[in-house]
Amino acid sequence: MRSVYNDVASALNAKSSVAVVTIFNKSGSAPRAEGAKMMVRGDGTITGSIGGGKLEAEAIKYAVDVLKTGISVIKPFNLTSADAAEMNMICGGSGELLVDYIDADEPVNYEIYNSILDVRKKREKAWLITGIGTDDNSKKMKQQCLVKQDHTMIGEFETDREFLAKLINGPAKITIHSEARDGQRILVESIRNTSTVYIFGAGHVSQKVVPIAESVGFNTVVIDDRSDFANRERFPTSEIVLLKTFNDPLPDFPYDDDSFIVIVTRGHMYDKTVLSQLMRKPVQYLGMIGSRSKRDLLYKNLAEEKGFRDEEFARIHSPIGLAIQAESPEEIAVSIVAELIQVRAENGRCADRIK
């Protein structure tokens, strides 16, 4: 799936300056998770999204102004309950927006953003560090650099190495975090191939899984054959794939070791149909909802019909989720995402430390 980084690199290669808006320091109900990005061109057109509604409209105005002044800014936001209701959220939320001017006339910007694409292509890790001056005593109004996994730096950032290591080893090893130092606000973003959760079934459990999964750094793709369930109203931030029927061959998604599969369809026969097609996909996680007795019967049928072996069934997480005695859709969603986090961490998705 194409990222905002691709769009920024393409714009720079076409000699076009852009503004990039990033959500950070979020609390409460904001329409997208921390680290969500949107690229804005001079004419106000965008790629990516920070969730739509009033927040996105205001952010576009900020970005157009930044493209005129050439000065990156940080803007607070505070969604009222009325604003939240417009976006189908329960209550309002607050946070900050980095509105970053990316100048096409600065060669270092080409280096940084094309290096980000290279890092993601090679499935490596890096950290994008941005400093925005907050007072007249700031050394610079903006600093930005990319620190790669081999500890090389692209761009410049005036700070001591010890503090730089502290930044990278902090919460941004998964998403994004900020610090204040020497008259600057400093943002650290982890650059990595964001894990994608492919959720088969668009029912109540899926609707609860998606916002929790996205809040901890997963992309989400929701797949179902019911337009009444798999739609933008129920899943405003997910990629949605509407099937004709689950009985047809499933789409050939780009599964890899950053892929997680969650099977929560509306019935065990559909679970069986989906699982039979996904058993041998090269994914990091394969989980299916259901009781142990129904799971065992399903496994027995698949072994007889498809010839799957015990060691292949052993990789499946079923019953899905951590064992926290979950019963409601909300509790089940928490248990599922907790297991996704656990598997991601156990398989080395956290950032390496700078030596």
C-alpha positions in Angstrom: 0.0 0.0 0.0 1.3 3.4 -1.0 2.4 5.7 1.8 2.5 9.5 2.2 6.3 9.2 2.1 6.0 7.9 -1.5 3.8 10.9 -2.4 6.3 13.4 -0.8 9.2 11.9 -2.7 7.3 12.0 -6.0 6.4 15.7 -5.4 10.0 16.6 -4.6 11.2 14.7 -7.6 8.8 16.8 -9.7 10.2 20.0 -8.1 7.1 20.7 -6.1 7.2 21.8 -2.5 4.5 20.3 -0.2 3.4 20.4 3.4 3.1 17.3 5.5 0.6 17.2 8.5 1.3 14.7 11.3 -0.8 14.0 14.4 1.0 13.7 17.7 0.5 14.0 21.4 -3.1 12.8 20.9 -5.4 12.2 23.9 -9.1 11.2 23.9 -11.0 10.5 20.7 -9.2 11.9 17.6 -10.2 10.5 14.2 -6.8 9.0 13.5 -4.0 7.5 15.5 -0.8 9.3 16.4 1.6 9.4 13.4 -1.3 9.7 10.9 -0.1 11.8 8.0 -1.5 13.9 5.1 0.3 15.6 2.3 -1.0 19.0 1.2 -0.2 20.7 -2.1 -0.3 24.4 -2.8 -3.7 24.2 -4.3 -5.1 22.5 -1.2 -5.4 19.1 -2.7 -4.3 16.2 -0.5 -3.1 12.6 -0.3 -3.4 10.6 2.9 -5.8 11.6 5.7 -5.8 12.6 9.3 -9.5 11.6 9.6 -11.6 14.0 7.7 -14.1 16.5 9.3 -13.3 19.8 10.9 -9.8 18.7 12.0 -8.7 17.9 8.5 -10.2 21.0 7.0 -8.4 23.2 9.5 -5.2 21.3 8.9 -5.4 21.9 5.2 -5.7 25.7 5.8 -2.7 25.6 8.1 -0.7 23.7 5.4 -1.6 26.1 2.6 -0.4 29.0 4.8 2.8 27.1 5.6 3.4 26.6 1.9 3.2 30.4 1.5 5.4 31.3 4.4 7.9 28.4 4.1 7.9 28.1 7.9 6.9 24.8 9.6 4.6 25.2 12.6 3.0 23.2 15.4 -0.7 23.7 16.0 -2.8 22.4 18.9 -6.3 21.0 18.2 -9.2 20.4 20.6 -12.3 18.6 19.2 -15.5 19.5 21.1 -18.2 16.8 21.6 -20.1 18.4 18.7 -17.0 18.1 16.5 -16.6 14.5 17.5 -20.3 13.7 16.8 -19.9 14.9 13.3 -17.2 12.2 12.8 -19.1 9.5 14.6 -16.9 9.5 17.7 -18.1 9.2 21.3 -16.3 12.3 22.7 -13.9 15.0 21.8 -10.1 14.7 21.8 -7.1 16.9 21.7 -3.5 16.8 20.5 -1.1 18.6 18.2 -0.4 18.8 14.5 3.1 19.2 13.0 2.6 21.1 9.7 6.0 20.7 8.1 7.1 22.6 5.0 9.1 20.4 2.7 11.0 22.6 0.3 11.7 21.2 -3.1 14.7 23.6 -3.5 16.5 21.9 -0.5 18.6 18.9 -1.8 18.6 17.4 1.7 14.8 16.9 1.5 15.3 14.7 -1.6 17.9 12.7 0.3 15.8 12.2 3.4 12.5 11.2 1.7 14.1 9.0 -0.9 16.1 7.3 1.8 12.9 6.7 3.7 11.6 4.8 0.7 14.8 2.9 0.5 14.6 2.0 4.2 11.0 0.7 3.8 11.8 -1.2 0.6 14.7 -3.0 2.4 12.6 -3.7 5.5 15.1 -1.8 7.6 14.5 0.7 10.5 15.2 4.4 10.7 14.0 7.4 12.7 12.9 10.7 11.3 13.7 13.5 13.8 12.3 17.0 13.4 13.0 20.0 15.6 10.8 23.1 15.4 11.9 26.3 17.1 9.5 27.6 19.7 11.2 30.9 20.7 13.6 33.5 19.5 16.5 31.9 21.3 16.2 28.7 19.2 19.3 27.9 17.3 17.3 27.1 14.2 13.6 27.4 13.3 13.7 23.9 11.8 16.1 20.9 11.9 15.5 17.6 10.4 17.4 14.4 9.9 17.0 10.7 9.3 19.0 8.3 11.5 19.4 4.9 9.8 19.7 1.5 11.4 23.5 1.5 10.8 23.7 4.8 12.7 24.4 7.0 9.7 22.6 10.3 9.6 21.1 12.1 6.6 20.6 15.8 7.2 21.7 17.7 10.2 20.5 17.9 13.8 22.4 19.9 16.4 22.2 18.0 19.7 24.4 15.7 21.6 24.7 12.0 20.7 23.5 10.9 24.1 20.2 12.9 23.8 19.7 11.6 20.2 20.0 8.0 21.5 17.5 8.8 24.3 15.0 10.1 21.7 15.3 7.0 19.5 15.1 4.5 22.3 11.9 6.1 23.7 8.3 5.5 22.8 8.9 6.3 19.1 10.3 2.8 18.7 6.8 1.9 17.8 5.0 5.1 16.7 5.9 8.8 17.5 6.7 10.9 20.5 7.9 14.5 21.3 10.3 16.2 23.6 11.0 19.9 24.5 14.6 21.0 24.7 16.7 24.2 24.1 13.7 26.2 22.7 12.6 23.4 20.4 9.8 20.9 20.1 11.4 17.7 18.8 9.4 14.9 17.2 10.8 11.4 16.7 9.0 9.1 14.2 9.9 5.4 13.7 10.2 4.6 10.0 9.4 1.0 9.4 7.0 -1.2 7.4 3.9 -0.8 9.4 2.3 -4.1 10.2 -1.1 -4.7 8.5 -4.0 -6.5 10.1 -6.3 -8.2 7.5 -9.6 -8.6 9.3 -12.0 -11.1 7.7 -15.5 -10.2 8.9 -16.9 -6.8 9.5 -19.1 -7.4 12.5 -19.2 -6.0 15.9 -15.9 -7.5 17.1 -14.1 -6.1 14.0 -15.6 -2.7 14.5 -14.0 -2.7 18.0 -10.7 -4.2 16.9 -9.9 -1.6 14.2 -9.6 1.6 16.4 -7.5 -0.2 19.0 -5.2 -1.8 16.5 -4.7 1.5 14.7 -4.0 3.3 17.9 -1.0 1.0 18.5 0.5 1.4 15.0 -1.2 -1.2 12.8 -2.8 -0.6 9.4 -6.2 -2.2 9.0 -7.9 -3.9 6.1 -11.5 -5.1 6.6 -12.9 -7.8 4.3 -16.5 -8.9 4.1 -19.2 -9.7 1.6 -21.9 -7.4 3.2 -22.0 -3.8 2.1 -24.2 -3.0 5.1 -21.3 -4.0 7.4 -18.1 -3.3 5.3 -18.5 0.4 4.6 -17.0 3.8 5.3 -19.5 4.7 8.0 -18.6 1.7 10.2 -14.8 1.7 9.3 -13.9 5.3 8.4 -10.1 4.8 8.6 -9.7 1.2 7.2 -9.1 0.0 3.8 -12.3 -1.9 2.9 -12.5 -4.8 0.5 -16.1 -5.9 -0.4 -16.3 -9.5 -1.7 -19.0 -10.9 -3.8 -19.0 -13.9 -1.5 -16.6 -15.6 0.9 -17.0 -18.8 -1.1 -15.1 -17.3 -4.0 -11.3 -17.3 -4.0 -10.0 -14.6 -1.7 -8.0 -11.6 -3.1 -4.3 -12.2 -3.3 -3.2 -9.6 -0.7 0.5 -8.7 -0.4 1.1 -11.0 2.6 4.5 -11.0 4.3 6.1 -11.3 7.7 4.6 -7.9 8.7 1.1 -9.2 8.0 -1.5 -10.3 10.6 -4.7 -12.2 9.8 -7.7 -12.0 12.1 -10.7 -14.3 11.1 -13.9 -13.2 12.8 -16.6 -13.9 10.2 -20.3 -14.3 10.9 -20.2 -18.1 11.1 -18.0 -21.1 11.5 -18.5 -22.3 7.9 -17.2 -18.9 6.6 -14.3 -19.2 9.1 -13.5 -22.6 7.7 -13.7 -21.3 4.1 -11.4 -18.4 4.8 -8.9 -20.4 7.0 -8.6 -23.1 4.3 -7.3 -20.4 1.9 -4.9 -18.7 4.3 -3.3 -21.6 6.1 -0.1 -21.5 4.2 0.3 -17.7 3.7 3.6 -16.3 4.8 2.2 -14.2 7.6 3.4 -13.4 11.1 0.1 -14.1 12.8 -3.0 -16.1 11.9 -5.9 -16.0 14.4 -9.4 -17.3 14.3 -12.3 -16.7 16.7 -14.3 -19.7 18.2 -14.5 -22.1 21.1 -12.0 -25.0 21.4 -14.6 -27.6 20.6 -15.7 -25.9 17.4 -12.1 -25.2 16.5 -11.2 -28.8 16.9 -14.1 -30.0 14.7 -13.1 -27.4 12.0 -9.5 -28.6 12.1 -10.6 -32.2 11.8 -12.7 -31.4 8.8 -9.9 -29.4 7.1 -7.4 -32.2 7.7 -9.7 -34.7 6.1 -10.8 -32.5 3.2 -7.6 -30.6 2.5 -4.8 -32.7 4.0 -3.5 -30.0 6.4 -1.1 -31.4 9.0 -1.0 -30.9 12.8 2.1 -28.7 12.6 0.2 -26.3 10.2 -2.7 -26.1 12.7 -0.2 -25.4 15.5 0.6 -22.0 14.1 -3.0 -20.8 14.4 -4.0 -18.6 17.4 -7.4 -20.1 18.3 -9.3 -19.3 20.4 -8.1 -15.9 19.3 -6.7 -13.3 21.7 -5.0 -13.4 25.1 -6.9 -15.3 27.8 -8.4 -12.5 29.8 -11.9 -14.0 30.2 -13.2 -11.6 27.5 -16.9 -11.8 26.8 -18.2 -8.5 25.2 -17.1 -7.4 21.7 -15.1 -4.6 23.4 -13.3 -7.1 25.7 -12.7 -9.6 22.9 -11.2 -6.7 20.8 -8.8 -5.8 23.6 -7.7 -9.5 24.0 -7.1 -9.8 20.2 -5.1 -6.6 19.8 -3.1 -7.5 23.0 -2.1 -10.7 21.3 -1.2 -8.9 18.1 1.1 -6.6 20.1 2.7 -9.5 21.9 3.4 -11.4 18.7 4.8 -8.2 17.0 7.1 -7.6 20.0 8.3 -11.2 20.2 9.2 -11.2 16.6 11.5 -8.2 16.9 9.3 -5.3 15.7 10.7 -3.0 18.3 13.5 -0.7 17.4 17.1 -1.5 17.9 19.1 0.7 20.2 21.7 3.1 18.9 25.1 2.1 20.2 
